[in-house]
Amino acid sequence: NHPVSGASGASSAALDAAPSLGRGQSSSPSAAPGQSASSPGLRGNLTVLSGKASLTTGWSGHASSPPVRDGTAGPLQVPSGWSIPRGAGGPLSVLVGAPISLHLAPAPALGPPSPLVVWRRGRTVLAAGTLGIEDSPPSLAPAYQARLRFDQATGALELRQAELEDSGHYTAEVIHAGRERELREVTVRVYEPLPQLAVIPADPVTEEGATALRLRCVGARPGQGQLSWSQDGRPLGAESGDGDGSARLRPDGIDLVIARPKRTDQANYTCRVQSPFGARQATTAVTVLYGPDPPVITISSDQDESPAHYVSVGSNVTLRCNAASRPPAELSWSLADPREAAVPAGPRLLLPGVGAAHTGAYACLAANPRTGLRRRGLLNLTVAAPPPGSPRCSLQGSPGDRSLLLRCTWPGGVPGASVQWTGLPRDVPAGPAPSSLLVSVPAGPQLSGVTFTCLGRHLAATRSCSVTPKAPQEVLLKLETDGSRSSEALVTLEATGCPPPARVSWAREGRPLAPGGGSRLKLSPDGRRLLLGNFSLDHDVGNYSVLCSGALRAGGDRITLTGPSISSWRLQPSDGAAVLTWDVERGCVISGFEVQARTERPEAGAIGLSGGAWTSLLLLGPRERSAVVILPSQPPGPWKLRVLPTLGGQPGTPSSSQSYRAGFILSPGAIAGIVLGTLLGLSLLAALLILLGCCACRLRGCGPQPGLCCQRSPPNSAGSHPGVKEFQDGPSLQTDPETLKYLSATQARAQLETMETALVSAYFIWASSSLLSCRLSSLLSGIQQKPLA
């Protein structure tokens, strides 16, 4: 603390003022009514910098908070509904009825001499007392004596039952005789509990330009906190305007005044009371009625780029009327043609195919039933006179189909348009003619695919249309089934390859069909699609035929409708799944397929898939012809699979069932490779057995008496025995015993070498056949495998 001049004078003044105060008790602050005595208090110390003082505060409880040592405040704790500690340099907030506890932290030294502590609120002295002297009670202000407590041990001050008037700036002056004084200060604000708020009038309605609208925040009053207003969440200041003079939106106490309301003032207005103990708010919706403004009529046309100047006869013209108003204005029209009996109401007026009679003034009338105002807008419409739209061409056959009748019409216009056919045979008159022209062209196959064009000419426009007669070619019946509804199926037969002007006729079992009325059979507008609603397998299956006939040629097709069935199907295992493919016959009425399975080893007492009942695994559409099924691991296989066709909610004839066993399955290529390798290995093994047999026969037949399996060869001259004689004439050899012994040894050695060579050859033949078998198996199965070494 910096020394403060005049400390002695201040001490004397404080002592002189003390006797004027009432004498109180020197004791610790006691609990407020209804609260415990361990309520937290405010501690502070003064730091004087450049002549200014500020108080650093902290919360500490008398019983529950740790004691304050070395001038450091204890932890901040706020009991619900009492007070809130201030931040650095901020005020101390207290609710009405809660105690205001002000503590000096650190506590002043008790001397000697004992310090004197003087507490003030503003300029009013609340208490003064000497610390550490119990026989000298403190002096308390008489007006607050019942609520004040001064602690002569620490210099703390407690003001019980806080009131709104207790808000203010509190100062503690610590005076030591002969030393500088200390000043410690804090700002205390006392608040009333937050009220329940409401804005009146609730959801008010006013008109644009009215005198003023006043909104009142009911429940708000001074001392509860800060009152603020916002418009659609945007805060409103003390004076909020729109730049056209003085502020139109201004707070007035607890009211918000909206002067001369405008349409932009329509919003949600919220009054909010906020204090350190929370916030309360209430909202009301303000509606501002206005209008209608003068109506604005805009025009659009589907044929003209500048409809504001003129529109073409026959174009579709749309008039739109817009008049800003709240609530929306009631719009009505006044037409230029007085012969129009019905005058429509609404923002849009549609004039399809306008003509010369539509030229004139159109008026839009706008009325606001809430404000009672009515406005009127005008538009002058100018209509040109070309014929509407384009020429219309049609093609049909004459009675007896002997000729084609080509018609072209383009009526209207001022003056009327002329039409003329192009591309006709030379002997057929092609026009021109006014507005309409009908020509007859002799029928013949050469007319198929020829395009005839009608050219319409007018002063303001030139347009055309075309027709192309085509003979029936490759008439085919296409079958479509819609089984989206669970219990009904819609079957459609469509005849393709039957263009106009051919006529289409249908028959069932050779008898003509007469669709329409209440029958389930219906025809499309062009007659080329036959619809059989709620198809029945009992009544609607059979032979259906279509005949497409006309002036150029006739053609037809037939189809036999049958119930849902499977013509053939295949089951192929692949990578732990079952791949199913199937086919159906043409004319088979099917709306979907169900792939079903059941186990071949049902569990006793089980139901569904585990109990061996057919269970649907997949539901497929009518165009599907294959499916991949991954069967569950439980229950274990083997499985039976089948395909069940359906028609709406009616099951068809299921396919035959096939067995499937999960696990590793050799592919067809692998099986073929194994078979070919096995056959090749067997053939090589047979050759080896024959070779071994010959060798065995040679071993048994060669000796002193040669057998049939061996041939004797004379020894070469280099290895001949001296006792061996040359062959003589005659069938026998003349040898001595030594010579025979030498020959036997030589033959045995040669046979052993032959046997060794045969065995080595047999081993290499066996190894080669095994490798070749593995390679064939891998190549044919499509799997690159390593041959075993």
Secondary structure as GFF3:
##gff-version 3
##sequence-region A 1 789
A	DSSP	alpha_helix	7	17	.	.	.	ID=ss1
A	DSSP	three_ten_helix	18	20	.	.	.	ID=ss2
A	DSSP	beta_strand	22	23	.	.	.	ID=ss3
A	DSSP	beta_strand	41	49	.	.	.	ID=ss4
A	DSSP	beta_strand	52	60	.	.	.	ID=ss5
A	DSSP	beta_strand	83	84	.	.	.	ID=ss6
A	DSSP	beta_strand	92	95	.	.	.	ID=ss7
A	DSSP	beta_strand	100	104	.	.	.	ID=ss8
A	DSSP	beta_strand	116	121	.	.	.	ID=ss9
A	DSSP	beta_strand	124	130	.	.	.	ID=ss10
A	DSSP	beta_strand	139	140	.	.	.	ID=ss11
A	DSSP	three_ten_helix	142	144	.	.	.	ID=ss12
A	DSSP	beta_strand	148	150	.	.	.	ID=ss13
A	DSSP	beta_strand	157	159	.	.	.	ID=ss14
A	DSSP	three_ten_helix	164	166	.	.	.	ID=ss15
A	DSSP	beta_strand	168	175	.	.	.	ID=ss16
A	DSSP	beta_strand	182	191	.	.	.	ID=ss17
A	DSSP	beta_strand	198	200	.	.	.	ID=ss18
A	DSSP	beta_strand	205	207	.	.	.	ID=ss19
A	DSSP	beta_strand	212	218	.	.	.	ID=ss20
A	DSSP	beta_strand	226	231	.	.	.	ID=ss21
A	DSSP	beta_strand	234	236	.	.	.	ID=ss22
A	DSSP	beta_strand	249	252	.	.	.	ID=ss23
A	DSSP	beta_strand	255	259	.	.	.	ID=ss24
A	DSSP	three_ten_helix	263	265	.	.	.	ID=ss25
A	DSSP	beta_strand	267	275	.	.	.	ID=ss26
A	DSSP	beta_strand	278	289	.	.	.	ID=ss27
A	DSSP	beta_strand	296	301	.	.	.	ID=ss28
A	DSSP	beta_strand	317	322	.	.	.	ID=ss29
A	DSSP	beta_strand	330	334	.	.	.	ID=ss30
A	DSSP	beta_strand	348	351	.	.	.	ID=ss31
A	DSSP	three_ten_helix	356	358	.	.	.	ID=ss32
A	DSSP	beta_strand	360	367	.	.	.	ID=ss33
A	DSSP	beta_strand	374	381	.	.	.	ID=ss34
A	DSSP	beta_strand	392	397	.	.	.	ID=ss35
A	DSSP	beta_strand	403	409	.	.	.	ID=ss36
A	DSSP	beta_strand	418	422	.	.	.	ID=ss37
A	DSSP	beta_strand	433	434	.	.	.	ID=ss38
A	DSSP	beta_strand	436	442	.	.	.	ID=ss39
A	DSSP	three_ten_helix	445	447	.	.	.	ID=ss40
A	DSSP	beta_strand	452	457	.	.	.	ID=ss41
A	DSSP	beta_strand	462	467	.	.	.	ID=ss42
A	DSSP	beta_strand	476	482	.	.	.	ID=ss43
A	DSSP	beta_strand	490	496	.	.	.	ID=ss44
A	DSSP	beta_strand	503	508	.	.	.	ID=ss45
A	DSSP	beta_strand	511	512	.	.	.	ID=ss46
A	DSSP	beta_strand	521	523	.	.	.	ID=ss47
A	DSSP	beta_strand	529	532	.	.	.	ID=ss48
A	DSSP	beta_strand	542	549	.	.	.	ID=ss49
A	DSSP	beta_strand	555	561	.	.	.	ID=ss50
A	DSSP	beta_strand	568	574	.	.	.	ID=ss51
A	DSSP	beta_strand	577	583	.	.	.	ID=ss52
A	DSSP	beta_strand	592	599	.	.	.	ID=ss53
A	DSSP	beta_strand	615	620	.	.	.	ID=ss54
A	DSSP	beta_strand	626	629	.	.	.	ID=ss55
A	DSSP	beta_strand	639	647	.	.	.	ID=ss56
A	DSSP	beta_strand	650	651	.	.	.	ID=ss57
A	DSSP	beta_strand	658	660	.	.	.	ID=ss58
A	DSSP	alpha_helix	668	701	.	.	.	ID=ss59
A	DSSP	alpha_helix	737	781	.	.	.	ID=ss60
###
